[in-house]
Amino acid sequence: MAQYSPPSRNYPQELPDYWKFKDGTIRTDLQTLTNTQLRALGWHGPITMPQDIPGTSYFTHNFTWNSETVSFDVEEVDQYEKQKRIDYKRFWNELINGTGAYQKIKDSAKTSLEVNTVVTEFIALLSDAKTGNANVEKIQEVLTEILSSVTFTASELTEIQNLFVSSGMFAVYTLT
């Protein structure tokens, strides 16, 4: 649903059913008005909300409401902050409950000592990361080894890429 900043220029919100203006006027029809009519009453919008700003996400950017410009200021966070924002628990839970990539990793680990060793190390590194002790360089190294040792289908690679996006891993790690 579209978000609008009220005449006070406060944080965007859905248009209310009831609004009392500073002059005492009450409107109960804001949701039926056009954007032009809303602007004439001092409402600003529709506002592009942070989740709709292309090329940004919570994992890579901060969003601050700017009442002067009636828009969000967007600032990329530093590498350390990106690392802190990764949701390793979500990555792990979605991986093990996924449709195919995890099963492929398990099957490969059963038949290859090399894959088994690397997967065991990956699991240990993820356990540390879930408790706030991520060894970023080592995790990247092991991810690269897994991707070069296991033959994933396009569907399985897409699944892993989606996990990277949903958990924020994409902000720090690569799949190449």
WOPE-V144383 format. One record per pair of residues at least 6 apart in sequence whose ideal C-beta (glycine too) atoms are under 6 Angstrom apart, sorted by the first residue. I is the first residue (numbers start at 0). GAP is how many residues later the second one is. If there is no record, write none. Layout:
# WOPE-V144383
I_GAP, I_GAP
This chain:
# WOPE-V144383
0_13, 1_44, 2_9, 2_44, 2_46, 3_11, 3_39, 3_41, 4_7, 4_39, 4_42, 4_65, 6_35, 8_58, 8_61, 10_54, 11_35, 14_15, 14_16, 17_10, 18_8, 18_11, 19_6, 43_26, 49_13, 49_22, 55_18, 58_26, 58_109, 58_112, 59_111, 60_13, 60_15, 61_13, 61_15, 62_9, 62_11, 63_9, 65_7, 81_89, 81_90, 82_53, 82_89, 84_83, 85_82, 85_83, 86_80, 86_81, 87_38, 87_41, 87_42, 88_41, 89_77, 90_72, 90_76, 90_78, 91_34, 93_69, 94_7, 94_68, 95_6, 97_61, 99_56, 100_55, 100_58, 100_59, 103_52, 104_14, 107_7, 107_42, 108_6, 108_7, 108_10, 113_35, 114_34, 117_24, 117_27, 117_28, 120_21, 121_20, 124_10, 124_13, 124_14, 139_33, 142_30, 163_6
